[in-house]
Amino acid sequence: MASYTYSVDEAAKEMGTGPKVVLKLIESGELGAAKMGSGYRVRIADVHKHIDLQISIQTAQRAQQQQAKKKVGQPQTAPVPPAPKHRGRKRNDIPTIPNFVGLA
């Protein structure tokens, strides 16, 4: 007969966490469970729903963070082209003195 529930240890292994994390989720009401004997039993479907919900929440948070980074990094107006570099004066730009030979 197929089992439709996990123990706390099995749920922790499926979720990639420790049993204490699963117990905190159960006690906070984030993860449904029933007390059976000395331990809790958690439905497999509830564990998978919790995993799916966390994936959706965390993906949305990362997307919002990326959007916020893009808004901060980009100017709101059109980009201003950089100013041309001052090239200074070159050797060939020195004005020449006219040759006044023979005028004296």
Buried (B, 14 or more C-beta within 10 A) or exposed (E): EEEEBBBBEBBBBBBEEEBEBBBEBBEEEEBBBEEEEEEBBBBBEBBEEBEEEEEEEEEEEEEEEEEEEEEEEEEEEEEEEEEEEEEEEEEEEEEEEEEEEEEE
